[in-house]
Amino acid sequence: MSNKTGPASLLCQTFLLLAFLAIGAALPMAEASSDRFVAVSCSSSNVMALSENGTVWTWGRIYWGYENGSCEWYDQTTPVQVPIENVTAISSGTDHSVALKSDGTVWAWGYNYWGELGDGTRASEPLTPVQVVGLNNVESISAGNGYTIALKNDGTVWAWGMNNIGQLGDGTQENRYTPVMVKGLTDVVAIKGAALAIKEDGTVWSWRPGLFGVDEGNESSMAVFMGREGIPFQIQGLKNVRDIDTSISHTVFVKEDGTVWSWGHSGYGTLGDGTMIEINAPFITTPVQARGLINVKSVSSASVALKNDGTVWVWGYNNFGKHGDGKSFDAKAVPTQVPGMSDVIAIASGSFNTVFLKKDGSVWTCGANNCGQIGDGTRSDWVLDSQNDENDKRVPVRVLGSQGVVSTAQANDTLSPGPSQSSGFDLSTIITMICLLFSGGLVYSALRKSRNS
């Protein structure tokens, strides 16, 4: 019996090969389209999302520099992957970003004028993470305006970057290009916002009173702001705190009983206690309770709260539509539910945007889009009082679907399940595969009959 391969056999193999190629082409690619997302972070101009496979995606304003003498940036209007892997936590600062890897090391990228990257230099390249030197066994990270704080597994807090008003808590006002330990702070279990720490006993400590509006005696901090130089102090009256965050004007926190409290600037309903003062609003130094808000699990700086049932509530000033209720540049004196958003498991907010992570792994954004923060391929003009730019999104827009990055057309769908992101075959692909296989079988059968006759 001959073992030679004849023309008929070669033709049959060709058809079979085409069939297998069709199957291979229909299978999902091993890329972001098969990912789910587990964490989000947001600054005033940049958004990040962390995939369950440890990759990081970002959009909005991308900063770098300063060794060449200038701050440079470009606006990324759709998500792009950052070249880093094995990441377990992310945090967006004003002009830089940081990531915590599974081995306990911290990596950073972005602007580096103040030492934001913590690598001992002032150099940086766009979207090029560098390792923060001398820092390991880190459990959590929080990036601020030109600096970052990190919590180690021994309960100590470390910081680097801008230190002009004592942000780093080392008792000086010297910028630090590598991490330094925050003085006298131990037994810390959580860090948040711009220099806030929660201790094991539930007390809250800070080392930057100028932003928070209180000192040790719950009095106006401006009298003691100059000259404190970042020495940690306990914020009296705060205990049993579950979560806390801060903006430049106020601080908001959740107690263990699920109630929400705030202090700071009270204008435009910022504190959520029902007070609505637009001009000459007082600076409240004693925390007040947000009206009617219970069963809250976490809060974000721009007066945003996530409840245990997966709903999101907002209050205060609604610049650029960041409240996601279809309105813009209005104000809410009490917490109001974001319509249409359910099954949310995490939130993040900046001065002009809100980001929502749903339990299906999808990411949604609303608010300003002057830097491409929405991530749908569009960008708005930067007009502070504009209420008509259609590229500023006043309802949440889906940026990342449950299976990863979606196309621009799909991302424009708002407050709806959107197109299926299934990684399986669609009907046309299945029909094509069947036709190819069937054709190959018919040709093979005909060739065998011809050969045997």
N, C-alpha and C positions, 0 to 999 in steps of 0.2 A: 504493500500500500504506500502510495507516494505521500511524503510530508511537505511537498512544495506548496507554496501559497499561490493560488491562481488568481486571475483577475476577478472572478466572482467573489472569492473570499475577501479580497482587498476591498471590493466595493461594499460588501456587507459590513466589514469593520469600519469603513468610513461612515456609513449611516449610523452605526451604533455609537461611534465617537461623537457624531453630531448630537445624538440624543443625550449622551452624558454631559456634553458641554451645555446643552440647554438646561439640564437639571442644575448644573453647577452655577450657571448664570442666575437661576431663579432663587438660589439659596441666599440668605441674608449675609451681607458683608460683615466681617469682624471689625466693626468700627463703632462710632458713637451711636449709630442708629439702633444698636442692640442694648444700649445702656438704660439704666434707671438712675434717677438723681436723688440724693439723700440729704443734701445740705445746700443752703443758699447764703449769700452775703451781699451787701449793697452799701455803696457810699453815695455821695451826691452825684457822681458822674460815671460810676463803674458798677457792674454786676458780675458775680461769679456763681457758678454752680458746681457742686462736687458729685461725681458719678459714684455708684456703688462699687465700680471696679477700680476706684482710686485715681481716676483722671480728673482734671480740672478744666472747665470751660469758662470763658469770659467774654464780655462784650461791653460796649461803651467806650469811655476814654481810656486809652492806653498810654501811660506816662513812661518816660525814661530820661536819663541824664543824671549827673550834672558835671561830670569831669571836664566836658568840653565848654563849660561856662554858660550853659543854658538849659532850661527845662523844655523838653520836646514831647510831643504827643501826636496821636492820630485817633480818629473816632472809628471804632469797629462796630458796624451796625448789625452784624449777625454773629452768633457765637463762634469762637475760635478756640481750639484746644491749646492749653499751655503745656510746654514740653516738661512735664513732671509726672511721676507715677507714685503709687503706694501712699496716697494722701488720705488722711483721716479727718482733717478739719481745715477750714479756710476762713479768711477774714479780709475784708476790703477796707483799706485806709483811704484817706482823702486823695493821696497821690501815689500810693504803693499798695501792694497786696502781699499777703503772707500765707503760707501753707504749712501744716504740721504733717509729717510723714509717720508711717507706722513704726519706725524705729526710734521715735522720740526726738528727731532732729527737726529744725525749722528752716524753711527756705523762703526767700523773698525776691520780688522783682518790682520794678517801677522807678520812680524818682529817687535820687540818692543824695540830694544836697545836704540834708541834715544827718545823714547816716542811717536812713530808713531801712536799708538792706542788712545792716548789722554785720557786714563782712570786713570791716576795717578800712574801707575805701569810700570814695565818692563817685565811683564809676558805675555805669549800668548800661545794659543793652535792652531793646524792646522785647518783652515777653521772654526774658532769659533768667530763670530762677538761679539764685546763688545761695549757698548755705550760710546761715547765721553762725558765726564762729563761736566756739567754746560753749555751745548750748546743747544739752542733751537731756534725756528723761523728762521731756516736756509733755504735759497733759492737755493744755489748752492755750489758745492764742487770742489776742484782741488787738486789731490795728486801729490807730487813731489818726489825728491830723499831724503827720510828719514823724510819728513814732509808733512803737509797738510794745505791748506788754505780754509776757508769757508766764504761765504757771507750771512749775515743775512738780514731780510726783512727791517731793519732800515737803510740799506746802509753802515753798518760797516763791516770790514773784521777781521776775527779771524784766529789764526794759532797755531800750536803745532808741536813738534818733534824736529828734528835737527836744530841747530841755530848757527853753528860754524862760519858762515860768515854773520850772520844777516838775514837769510832767513825768519825769522818770523816777521820782521819789528817792533819789540818792542824796538829798540834802544839798545839791548844787544847782547851778543854772548853766552847766556846761553841756553842750551837745555830746552825745556818746555814739561812737561809730562801731562799738561792740557792746554786748549786753553788760549791764551792771545790776546788782541786786537792789531791790527796793528795801530801804533801811527798816529794820525792826518789825517786819511783817512776816509772821509765821502762821502755820495752821490754816492756810487759805485753801478753800475747796472750789472756788469759782472766781473768775475775773470777767469783767464786762465793761464796755464803753471806754471812756477816756479816764483811766486810772480809778477804777472801782474794784473792790475785792470783797467777797463774802467769806467769812471765817467759818470754821467748823461749828462754832457755837451760834451761828446765825446772825452775828453782828456784821455791820457793813462799815468798811474803812475806805478812806480816800486820801489822796495826797495832791489834789488840785482843786482847792476850794473856790478859785475864781470862776469856775464854770458852774458850780453846783448851788451856790447861793446860801450855803449854811456853813457854820464852823462848829466847834465843839459845843457851843451853847445855843445852837440853832438861831444865831443872829446873822445879820447880813455879813457876808464874807468879805466885802470890799474893804472893811476896816482892817482886816488881818491878811488880805491877799498879798500885798507887797511885803516881802521879807520872810514869808513862810518857807520858801525854797523847797517845797515838795517833801515835807515830813509827814508820813502817814498819821492820820488821826481817825478815831471812831466817830461816826455820825450818830449822835445821841438820839435815842428814841426809835431807832430802826433795829428790829430784831425779827427773827423768824421770816427772813426774806428768801423767797424762792428764786426770783429773777429780778434783774435790774438793768436799766440802760439809761443813757443820757444823751442829750443834744447840747448845743451851745447855750440854750435858753432855759432848759428845765431837765429834771430827772424824774423817771417813772419806774415804779417797782411793783412786784406782786408779792403779797404775803402768802404764807403757807396755807391760809384759809381760802385762797383764790380771789381775794379782793385786790383792787388796784389803787395805788396811791401816787401822788405827784407833789413836787414842789418846784418853785422857780418862777419864771415869768408867766403871768396869768392872762395875758392878752389873747383875744380871739378863741377863747375856750380851751386853751392849751392844757389845763389841768383836769378838764372833764367833770368838774363839780357843779356845772350849771351856770357858772359865772361867764358872762359875755361882755367884756370891756375891750373896746378897740383902741382907745387913745389913753395914754397915761395909766396903763394897767399896773397895779402894784406888783412888787416882787415878793412872792409868798415864801416865807422861810420855814413854815411848819407844814409838813405833808398833809394834804387833803385827799379825801377819797373820791375816786371817779364814780359818778352816780349810776347805780343800778347794774354795775358790772361785777359778776361773780363767776366762779368756776373757771378762772383764767389760769392757763399753764405757763404762758410766757408773754413778754412785752418787747417792743422795739422802740427806738428812740423818738420816732416821729409820732408819738401818741397812737400806737397800734397795739392791739391785744389779740392773742389767740386763745380761744376758749377750748376746754376739754372736748367739746362736741365737734371741733373742727371748723367752727365759724370764726370770722375775723371781724373785729370791731375797731372803729376809728373815731377820733375827735380832734378838735383844734382846727387850724387853718389848712385849707385844702388847695394849696398852690399847685397848679398844673394838673389837677385831677388825680392826685395821688391817693385820694380816698376810694377811687374806683366805683363811684356811684353815678357816673355820668355827668357830674357837675364839676365846676372848676372855680377857684378863687372865692369860695364861700367859706363859712366857718360853722363848726358844730360845738355847742356848749356841753353836750353830753355824748357819751359813746353811742355810735350808730353802726348797725351791722352792714358790712359790705355785701350788697345784693348779689346773689348768684354764686358766691364762693362757698363751697362746702368741702369737707374731707381734707382740710388743710392741716398739715403736720408741722410746718415751720414757716416763719415770717422773717423778713428783713426789711429795713427801710432806711432811706437817706433823707436829705432835706427836701427832695423833689420827687421821690419815687417810693413805691411799695412793691415788694416781691413776695410771691406766695409759692410754697412748695406743697403739692397735693400728695396724698398717699399713693397715687398711681405712678409717682415719679415725675410728673409733669411740673413745669415751672411757668408761672404767669407773672406779668408785670403791668403796672399802670403808672401814669404820671408823666413827667417831662421826658423829652426825647431829643434834646439839643445835642447830646453826645452819642446818640444811638443806644441809650439805656434800655429801650423797649426790646431791642434785639430782633426786630422783624424786617430788617433791611431798609428801614426808613430813618429819616432824621429831620427834626424840626428846626425852625429858626429860634434864636435865643432872644425872646422878647418878654421882659419880666411881667408885663400886664396883659399879654396876649391871651385871649380866650377862644380864639378861632382857628388855631393851627391844628389841622386834622391829624398831624403826626404826633402831637401830644395825646396820649391815650387816657381817656377819662373812665374807661372800663378796662378790667384786666384783659390782657392779650396773651395768648399762649405762645411761649417762646420755645420751650423744650417739652416735647411730648413724652408719654410714658415709655416710649421706646427710644428716646433720644432727640437729637436735633431734627426739627421738621423744616420743610421748605418754607420760603417766604410766603407763598400763597396760603399754606396751611396755617402758618403762624398768625395770619391776619384774622382768623376766626376767633371771635371773642365770646366768652361765657357760654360755650357749647362744647359737647364732647369732641367735636372736630373729626377729621378723617381718621379712619382706622390706622393705627400704627403697627398692625400685626406684622410679625416677621415671617409669616407663612406665605404660601403662593396665592396670587390672585387668580381669577377664573381664566383670563386670557393665557396666563403662563401655563396653567394646568392643561388647557386645550392644546397649546403648542407642543407640550411634552408628549401628550398622548398621541398626537398626529405623527410626531417624529418617530416615536417608538413603534407605532402601528405600521408606518411606512417602511421602517427598517425591517420589521418582521415580514411584511409582504415581499419585499425585494429578496430577503434571505430565502424565503420559501420558493419563490420563482426561480432563483438561481440554482437551488438544490434540485428542483425538478428538471431544469434544463441540463444540469450536469449528469443526472441519472438516466436521462433519455438517450 
